[in-house]
Amino acid sequence: MTTLRVLGALAAAAVLAAVAVRRRAVAAVPPGLRHPVLYLPLSVTNAATLAAGRRLRFPGGRVRPGVRVERRTVPAGPGSPPVGVVVYRGAAAARATGALLWIHGGGTVLGTPAIGHAWCSRVAAELGVPVVSVDYRLAPEHPYPAALDDCHHALRWLHEQAAALGVDPARIAVGGDSAGGGLAAALAQRARDTGPAVALQLLVYPMLDDRTVLRERPDRPVFTWTPASNRYGWTAYLGHPPREDDDRPYVAAARRADLTGLAPAWIGVGDLDLFHREDVDYAHRLRAAGVPCELVVVPGMYHGADALLDRREPTMTAFRTAMLKTLRSALVNPPRPGVP
């Protein structure tokens, strides 16, 4: 019994110590951005935690009133499985608008289009443009290039269906958050090389560089998507642990040396995000290559904070408002005569 008491006391002490460490870490987050999820040691590091994560119901929010949601199946051609997409449409516009191809996050191993219901239906409702969210195949069951292939098939389908959807094919944007942002960046590169055209890339704290696993030792606290999760996610997607050399095309957007000719970009990230450094670096490289790129860095913002606190915390409301403003400019406002 004495031994059990000692073990129990040691376990309790360990828990208290872990809580204390977590509270000190959370103290780095501005009070308005603190959320109960920050106190949970969430990581996806193996098959068991992945299975548990997939059983969770991620908060995707409600579909906006007046927005029609339709699930469609996109044929992918011989040798490839069909791709599921979810189409969000608000009130019909009087003339052709742009459209957004959205790619959900989840580290390439988690998630479904449902986690983007609130955001995708908001874009459809407020901007009056169709939004197509891709239900791409997940790793590790389907490693690279499965997810990117699915997104590319969906982009081609959106171009083919432009007339039926009331879409101007010259104004189709690709976007995504986290792993979805990384896939969107890689898709923009592939579209630059092989088509079809992309007018804008909206990259929300995108997962761009597998080499971050090898190099990044955060000197500030990071939350929700941890270095351990990042290692697991990239390993699952690549089909092997990350390494310095990997010459497969579009495997990680940051690996591309030549960024000239890519679609204009908007990149948003917080300075408490694991992807902060790689995202800022990519924005600078885009600009150096002559690609227009707006970079928004929010102090004190961690990975996914906007999804948790939009309309509840001013900086997160402003973050999403900036995304909508960029989409409105590219997809809704008609080009002036004589201006491409």
C-alpha positions as CSV (number, residue, x, y, z in Angstrom):
1,M,0.0,0.0,0.0
2,T,2.9,2.3,0.8
3,T,4.4,1.7,-2.6
4,L,1.0,2.5,-4.2
5,R,0.8,5.8,-2.3
6,V,4.3,6.8,-3.3
7,L,3.5,6.0,-7.0
8,G,0.3,7.9,-6.7
9,A,2.0,10.9,-5.2
10,L,4.7,10.8,-7.9
11,A,2.0,10.7,-10.7
12,A,0.1,13.6,-9.1
13,A,3.3,15.6,-8.9
14,A,4.1,14.9,-12.5
15,V,0.7,16.1,-13.6
16,L,0.9,19.2,-11.5
17,A,4.4,20.0,-13.0
18,A,3.0,19.5,-16.5
19,V,0.1,21.8,-15.8
20,A,2.5,24.4,-14.5
21,V,4.7,24.2,-17.6
22,R,1.6,24.5,-19.8
23,R,0.4,27.5,-17.9
24,R,3.7,29.3,-18.3
25,A,3.6,28.6,-22.0
26,V,0.1,29.9,-22.4
27,A,1.1,33.1,-20.6
28,A,2.9,34.0,-23.9
29,V,-0.5,34.2,-25.6
30,P,-2.3,37.5,-25.4
31,P,-5.3,37.2,-23.0
32,G,-7.9,37.6,-25.7
33,L,-6.4,34.8,-27.7
34,R,-6.3,32.2,-24.9
35,H,-8.6,29.3,-25.4
36,P,-9.2,26.1,-23.3
37,V,-7.7,24.0,-26.1
38,L,-4.3,25.5,-25.4
39,Y,-4.1,23.7,-22.1
40,L,-4.5,20.3,-23.8
41,P,-1.3,18.4,-24.8
42,L,-2.6,17.6,-28.3
43,S,-0.3,15.7,-30.7
44,V,-0.7,13.2,-33.4
45,T,2.4,11.0,-33.3
46,N,1.4,7.4,-34.1
47,A,-1.4,5.2,-35.5
48,A,-3.2,5.2,-32.1
49,T,-3.4,8.9,-31.7
50,L,-4.3,9.3,-35.4
51,A,-7.2,7.0,-35.0
52,A,-8.3,8.9,-31.9
53,G,-8.0,12.2,-33.8
54,R,-10.1,10.9,-36.6
55,R,-12.8,10.0,-34.2
56,L,-13.0,13.5,-32.9
57,R,-15.6,15.9,-34.3
58,F,-13.8,19.0,-35.3
59,P,-15.8,22.2,-35.0
60,G,-16.6,23.2,-38.5
61,G,-19.4,25.6,-37.7
62,R,-22.7,25.9,-39.3
63,V,-23.5,26.5,-42.9
64,R,-24.8,30.1,-43.5
65,P,-28.5,30.4,-44.1
66,G,-29.3,30.7,-47.8
67,V,-26.2,28.8,-48.9
68,R,-26.9,25.6,-50.8
69,V,-24.5,22.7,-50.1
70,E,-24.1,19.9,-52.6
71,R,-21.8,17.0,-52.7
72,R,-20.5,16.1,-56.1
73,T,-18.2,13.4,-57.5
74,V,-15.5,14.4,-59.9
75,P,-14.2,11.8,-62.4
76,A,-10.5,11.6,-62.3
77,G,-9.8,9.5,-65.4
78,P,-8.3,6.0,-66.0
79,G,-6.3,4.6,-63.1
80,S,-7.4,7.3,-60.6
81,P,-10.3,7.1,-58.2
82,P,-13.1,9.8,-58.4
83,V,-12.7,12.8,-56.1
84,G,-15.4,14.0,-53.8
85,V,-16.1,17.8,-53.6
86,V,-18.5,19.9,-51.7
87,V,-20.0,22.8,-53.5
88,Y,-21.2,25.9,-51.6
89,R,-23.4,28.3,-53.5
90,G,-25.2,31.5,-52.3
91,A,-27.6,33.6,-54.3
92,A,-27.0,33.6,-58.0
93,A,-25.0,36.5,-59.3
94,A,-26.2,38.7,-62.2
95,R,-23.0,38.0,-64.1
96,A,-20.1,35.6,-63.9
97,T,-17.9,35.8,-60.8
98,G,-14.7,34.0,-59.7
99,A,-14.7,30.9,-57.6
100,L,-12.6,29.5,-54.7
101,L,-11.2,26.0,-54.7
102,W,-10.7,25.3,-50.9
103,I,-8.5,22.7,-49.4
104,H,-9.0,21.8,-45.8
105,G,-6.3,21.4,-43.2
106,G,-5.4,18.5,-40.9
107,G,-1.7,17.8,-41.4
108,T,-2.5,15.7,-44.5
109,V,-3.7,13.0,-42.1
110,L,-6.9,14.4,-40.6
111,G,-10.0,16.3,-41.6
112,T,-12.9,16.5,-44.1
113,P,-14.5,19.3,-45.9
114,A,-17.0,19.6,-43.0
115,I,-14.5,21.4,-40.8
116,G,-14.7,24.3,-43.3
117,H,-18.5,24.6,-43.4
118,A,-18.6,28.0,-41.6
119,W,-15.7,29.5,-43.7
120,C,-16.7,28.1,-47.1
121,S,-20.4,29.1,-46.7
122,R,-19.4,32.5,-45.4
123,V,-17.4,33.1,-48.6
124,A,-20.3,31.9,-50.7
125,A,-22.8,34.0,-48.8
126,E,-20.8,37.3,-48.4
127,L,-19.0,37.3,-51.8
128,G,-21.6,35.6,-53.9
129,V,-19.0,33.2,-55.4
130,P,-19.1,29.4,-55.6
131,V,-16.7,27.6,-53.3
132,V,-15.6,24.1,-54.0
133,S,-14.0,22.2,-51.1
134,V,-12.0,19.1,-52.0
135,D,-12.4,15.8,-50.1
136,Y,-8.9,14.6,-50.9
137,R,-7.4,11.3,-49.8
138,L,-5.5,11.3,-46.6
139,A,-2.1,9.9,-45.6
140,P,-0.6,7.6,-44.5
141,E,-3.0,5.3,-46.4
142,H,-2.6,7.5,-49.4
143,P,0.8,9.2,-49.5
144,Y,2.1,11.8,-52.0
145,P,1.0,12.5,-54.6
146,A,-2.6,11.3,-53.9
147,A,-3.9,14.4,-52.2
148,L,-2.3,16.8,-54.7
149,D,-3.6,14.7,-57.6
150,D,-7.1,14.9,-56.1
151,C,-6.9,18.7,-55.8
152,H,-5.6,19.0,-59.3
153,H,-8.5,16.9,-60.7
154,A,-10.9,19.1,-58.7
155,L,-9.3,22.3,-60.2
156,R,-9.7,20.9,-63.7
157,W,-13.3,20.0,-63.0
158,L,-14.0,23.5,-61.7
159,H,-12.6,25.0,-64.9
160,E,-14.7,22.5,-67.0
161,Q,-17.8,23.4,-65.0
162,A,-17.2,27.1,-65.1
163,A,-20.1,28.0,-67.4
164,A,-22.6,25.8,-65.5
165,L,-21.5,27.4,-62.2
166,G,-21.6,30.9,-63.5
167,V,-17.8,31.2,-63.0
168,D,-15.3,33.3,-65.0
169,P,-12.5,30.7,-65.5
170,A,-9.9,33.5,-65.5
171,R,-10.8,34.3,-61.8
172,I,-10.4,31.0,-60.0
173,A,-8.5,31.0,-56.7
174,V,-7.0,28.2,-54.8
175,G,-6.7,28.4,-51.0
176,G,-6.5,26.4,-47.9
177,D,-5.4,26.4,-44.2
178,S,-2.5,24.5,-42.7
179,A,-1.8,21.4,-44.7
180,G,-4.5,22.6,-47.1
181,G,-2.6,25.8,-47.6
182,G,0.5,23.8,-48.4
183,L,-1.4,21.7,-50.9
184,A,-2.8,24.9,-52.4
185,A,0.7,26.3,-52.8
186,A,1.9,23.1,-54.5
187,L,-1.3,23.1,-56.7
188,A,-0.5,26.7,-57.8
189,Q,2.9,25.5,-58.8
190,R,1.6,22.6,-60.7
191,A,-1.1,24.7,-62.4
192,R,1.7,27.2,-63.4
193,D,3.5,24.3,-65.2
194,T,0.6,22.3,-66.6
195,G,-2.6,24.3,-66.2
196,P,-5.4,25.1,-65.7
197,A,-4.9,28.7,-64.7
198,V,-5.0,30.0,-61.1
199,A,-5.7,33.7,-60.4
200,L,-4.8,33.8,-56.7
201,Q,-3.4,31.6,-54.0
202,L,-4.8,32.2,-50.5
203,L,-2.4,30.5,-48.1
204,V,-3.6,30.4,-44.4
205,Y,-0.7,29.5,-42.1
206,P,0.4,27.0,-44.8
207,M,2.4,23.8,-44.2
208,L,5.1,24.4,-46.9
209,D,8.3,22.8,-45.9
210,D,9.0,19.3,-44.7
211,R,12.5,20.3,-43.8
212,T,11.1,22.3,-40.9
213,V,11.0,18.9,-39.1
214,L,14.8,18.7,-39.5
215,R,15.6,22.3,-38.6
216,E,13.0,24.0,-36.5
217,R,13.6,24.2,-32.7
218,P,11.0,26.7,-31.7
219,D,12.3,29.3,-29.2
220,R,8.7,30.3,-28.4
221,P,5.8,28.2,-27.4
222,V,3.7,26.7,-30.2
223,F,0.2,25.3,-29.9
224,T,-2.3,23.0,-31.5
225,W,0.1,21.8,-34.2
226,T,3.3,20.7,-32.5
227,P,6.7,19.7,-33.8
228,A,5.9,16.0,-33.0
229,S,2.7,16.2,-35.0
230,N,4.5,17.9,-37.8
231,R,7.0,15.1,-38.0
232,Y,4.3,12.5,-38.1
233,G,2.2,14.4,-40.7
234,W,5.1,14.9,-43.1
235,T,6.4,11.3,-42.6
236,A,2.9,10.0,-43.5
237,Y,2.5,12.2,-46.5
238,L,6.1,11.7,-47.9
239,G,6.0,8.0,-47.3
240,H,9.3,8.3,-45.4
241,P,10.8,10.5,-42.7
242,P,11.7,14.0,-44.0
243,R,15.3,14.4,-45.3
244,E,17.3,17.2,-46.9
245,D,17.0,15.8,-50.4
246,D,13.7,15.0,-52.1
247,D,13.5,15.9,-55.8
248,R,9.9,14.8,-56.4
249,P,8.0,17.6,-58.1
250,Y,5.5,19.6,-55.9
251,V,6.2,17.3,-52.9
252,A,6.6,20.4,-50.7
253,A,6.0,23.9,-52.0
254,A,9.0,25.5,-50.3
255,R,11.4,23.1,-52.1
256,R,10.7,24.7,-55.5
257,A,13.6,26.8,-56.5
258,D,12.0,28.9,-59.3
259,L,8.9,30.7,-58.1
260,T,8.6,33.1,-61.1
261,G,5.2,33.2,-62.8
262,L,3.1,31.9,-60.0
263,A,-0.3,33.4,-59.2
264,P,-0.4,36.4,-56.8
265,A,-0.5,35.2,-53.1
266,W,-1.9,36.2,-49.7
267,I,-0.1,34.5,-46.8
268,G,-1.3,34.9,-43.2
269,V,0.3,33.4,-40.1
270,G,0.8,34.1,-36.4
271,D,4.2,34.5,-34.8
272,L,3.4,31.7,-32.3
273,D,2.8,29.3,-35.2
274,L,5.2,26.5,-35.9
275,F,5.0,27.5,-39.6
276,H,5.8,31.2,-39.0
277,R,9.4,31.1,-40.2
278,E,8.8,28.9,-43.3
279,D,5.7,31.1,-44.3
280,V,7.5,34.4,-44.0
281,D,10.5,33.0,-45.9
282,Y,8.2,31.8,-48.7
283,A,6.5,35.2,-48.9
284,H,9.9,36.9,-49.3
285,R,10.9,34.4,-52.0
286,L,7.7,35.0,-53.9
287,R,8.3,38.8,-53.8
288,A,11.9,38.3,-54.9
289,A,10.7,36.3,-57.9
290,G,8.3,39.1,-58.9
291,V,5.1,37.5,-57.6
292,P,2.8,39.9,-55.8
293,C,2.4,38.6,-52.2
294,E,0.7,40.2,-49.3
295,L,2.0,38.9,-46.0
296,V,0.0,39.2,-42.8
297,V,1.8,38.3,-39.5
298,V,-0.3,38.5,-36.3
299,P,1.5,38.9,-33.0
300,G,0.5,36.3,-30.4
301,M,-1.5,34.2,-32.9
302,Y,-1.1,30.5,-32.8
303,H,-2.0,27.8,-35.3
304,G,-5.8,27.8,-36.0
305,A,-6.6,30.6,-33.6
306,D,-8.9,32.3,-36.2
307,A,-11.1,29.2,-36.5
308,L,-11.5,29.2,-32.7
309,L,-12.0,32.9,-32.1
310,D,-13.3,34.6,-35.2
311,R,-16.0,37.1,-34.3
312,R,-15.0,36.7,-30.6
313,E,-11.5,38.4,-30.7
314,P,-10.8,41.5,-32.7
315,T,-7.5,40.4,-34.2
316,M,-8.9,37.2,-35.4
317,T,-12.0,38.9,-36.9
318,A,-9.6,41.3,-38.7
319,F,-7.5,38.3,-39.9
320,R,-10.5,36.7,-41.6
321,T,-11.8,40.0,-42.8
322,A,-8.5,40.5,-44.6
323,M,-8.9,37.1,-46.3
324,L,-12.4,38.1,-47.5
325,K,-11.1,41.4,-48.7
326,T,-8.4,39.7,-50.8
327,L,-10.9,37.2,-52.3
328,R,-13.4,40.0,-53.1
329,S,-10.7,42.0,-54.9
330,A,-9.7,38.9,-57.0
331,L,-13.0,37.2,-57.6
332,V,-15.8,39.7,-57.4
333,N,-14.7,43.2,-58.4
334,P,-14.7,43.3,-62.2
335,P,-11.4,44.2,-64.0
336,R,-11.3,47.7,-65.4
337,P,-11.3,48.0,-69.2
338,G,-7.9,47.5,-70.6
339,V,-6.6,46.1,-67.3
340,P,-6.0,42.3,-67.1
